[in-house]
Amino acid sequence: MTKTIEVVYEDNVLKPLEPIEGLKEHERMVAILSRRPIKKGLREIAGTLSHDEAEAMQRLIDEEFEKIEGEW
């Protein structure tokens, strides 16, 4: 079974925020930990690219869409 769940770390224990179905009591599992991504609002990231960076990004986007234009 592979499942992504959200947990909180309290008192040196990882605690799931919701019940986990399909696990037996004391069943051993392997966990891969990653921090929850921080979602930023568009206003927080607006203006963070220079004009040249924005143009380069737009060129890449245009090139990718040109590759798939006929596939839609």
C-alpha positions as CSV (number, residue, x, y, z in Angstrom):
1,M,0.0,0.0,0.0
2,T,1.2,3.5,-0.9
3,K,-0.6,6.4,0.6
4,T,0.1,10.1,1.2
5,I,-1.2,11.4,4.6
6,E,-0.7,14.6,6.5
7,V,0.8,14.3,10.0
8,V,1.8,16.5,12.8
9,Y,4.9,16.0,14.9
10,E,4.1,16.2,18.7
11,D,6.0,14.8,21.7
12,N,8.5,13.1,19.4
13,V,5.7,11.2,17.6
14,L,4.3,11.6,14.1
15,K,0.5,11.7,14.5
16,P,-1.8,11.4,11.5
17,L,-4.4,14.1,11.2
18,E,-7.0,11.6,10.0
19,P,-7.6,7.9,10.7
20,I,-5.6,5.6,8.3
21,E,-7.7,2.9,6.9
22,G,-6.1,-0.4,6.0
23,L,-3.4,-0.5,8.7
24,K,-3.3,-3.1,11.4
25,E,-2.3,-2.2,15.0
26,H,1.5,-2.3,15.4
27,E,2.0,-2.9,11.7
28,R,5.4,-1.8,10.5
29,M,5.6,0.6,7.6
30,V,8.3,2.7,5.9
31,A,7.7,6.5,5.9
32,I,9.2,9.1,3.6
33,L,9.0,12.6,5.1
34,S,8.7,15.9,3.3
35,R,7.6,19.3,4.6
36,R,4.2,20.4,3.6
37,P,4.6,22.9,0.7
38,I,3.8,26.5,1.6
39,K,1.2,27.8,-0.8
40,K,1.8,31.5,-1.6
41,G,-0.8,33.8,-3.0
42,L,-0.2,35.2,-6.5
43,R,0.3,38.7,-5.0
44,E,3.2,37.5,-2.9
45,I,5.1,36.2,-6.0
46,A,4.1,39.0,-8.4
47,G,7.1,41.0,-9.5
48,T,9.7,38.5,-8.3
49,L,11.1,37.9,-11.9
50,S,13.1,40.4,-13.7
51,H,11.9,41.5,-17.1
52,D,14.5,39.3,-18.8
53,E,13.6,36.3,-16.7
54,A,9.9,36.8,-17.5
55,E,10.6,37.0,-21.2
56,A,12.8,33.8,-21.1
57,M,10.0,32.0,-19.3
58,Q,7.4,33.2,-21.8
59,R,9.6,31.9,-24.7
60,L,9.9,28.5,-23.1
61,I,6.2,28.3,-22.6
62,D,5.5,29.4,-26.2
63,E,8.0,26.7,-27.5
64,E,6.3,24.0,-25.4
65,F,2.9,24.9,-26.7
66,E,4.1,25.0,-30.3
67,K,5.3,21.4,-29.9
68,I,1.8,20.2,-28.8
69,E,-0.4,22.6,-30.7
70,G,-1.5,20.0,-33.2
71,E,-2.2,17.4,-30.6
72,W,-5.2,19.2,-29.0
